[in-house]
Amino acid sequence: MRVMVIVKANKDSEAGVMPNEEILTEMGKFNEELVKAGVMSAGEGLHPSSKGKRVRFSGGKRTVIDGPLRRNQGTSRRLLDVAGEID
């Protein structure tokens, strides 16, 4: 099963402010554990929602809406390939 983990954005991440060294170190350790376990297939950071776009499809019509996006904002994502549900 493939799952996507999205880290929720906050005002600092939306402004491009990086987390402090302690948080970055902990995130790096967590990502390394996922890679060593063979489940992490991607883990890039995302642009602020102000640079995002939403694409809506209705019948044969496609509409592109520029950010900022209000729902489901995230600062990074991880794609995990797992055998079943994760904790």
C-alpha positions in Angstrom: 0.0 0.0 0.0 1.3 3.5 -0.8 0.5 6.3 1.6 1.4 10.0 1.6 2.3 11.7 4.8 1.9 15.5 4.7 3.5 17.8 7.3 1.1 20.6 8.0 2.2 24.1 7.2 2.3 27.0 9.7 3.0 30.7 9.3 6.7 30.3 9.6 6.9 27.5 6.9 4.6 29.5 4.6 7.1 32.5 5.0 10.0 30.2 4.1 11.5 30.1 7.6 13.3 26.9 8.2 12.9 24.8 11.4 15.7 25.1 14.0 18.7 22.7 13.9 17.2 20.4 16.6 14.0 19.8 14.6 15.9 19.4 11.3 18.2 16.8 13.0 15.2 14.8 14.4 13.4 15.0 11.0 16.6 13.7 9.3 16.9 10.8 11.7 13.3 9.9 11.2 13.7 10.0 7.4 16.8 7.8 7.6 14.9 5.2 9.6 12.2 5.2 6.9 14.8 4.8 4.2 16.6 2.0 6.1 13.3 0.2 6.6 12.8 0.4 2.8 9.5 2.2 2.9 10.3 5.8 2.0 10.2 6.4 -1.7 10.1 10.2 -1.7 10.5 13.0 0.9 10.9 16.4 -0.7 9.9 19.7 0.8 7.1 21.6 -0.8 6.8 25.2 -1.9 4.6 27.6 0.2 0.9 27.5 -0.7 1.2 31.0 -2.2 3.1 29.3 -5.1 0.6 26.4 -5.3 -2.0 25.7 -7.9 -5.2 23.7 -7.7 -6.6 21.9 -10.8 -10.3 21.2 -10.9 -11.9 18.9 -13.4 -15.6 19.0 -14.3 -16.7 16.9 -17.3 -14.3 18.0 -20.1 -13.4 21.3 -18.5 -10.2 22.0 -16.6 -9.8 25.0 -14.3 -6.4 26.0 -12.8 -6.6 28.1 -9.6 -3.6 30.0 -8.3 -2.6 29.8 -4.6 -2.6 30.6 -1.8 -4.4 27.3 -1.1 -6.5 27.3 2.1 -7.1 23.6 2.7 -4.6 20.7 3.0 -1.6 23.0 3.2 1.7 21.2 3.7 5.4 21.9 3.9 6.7 18.5 3.0 5.6 15.1 2.0 6.7 11.6 2.3 5.6 8.7 0.1 5.8 5.4 1.9 5.4 1.9 0.5 4.1 -0.2 3.4 2.6 -3.7 3.6 -0.4 -2.5 5.6 -1.7 0.1 8.0 0.9 2.3 9.8 1.0 3.7 13.3 
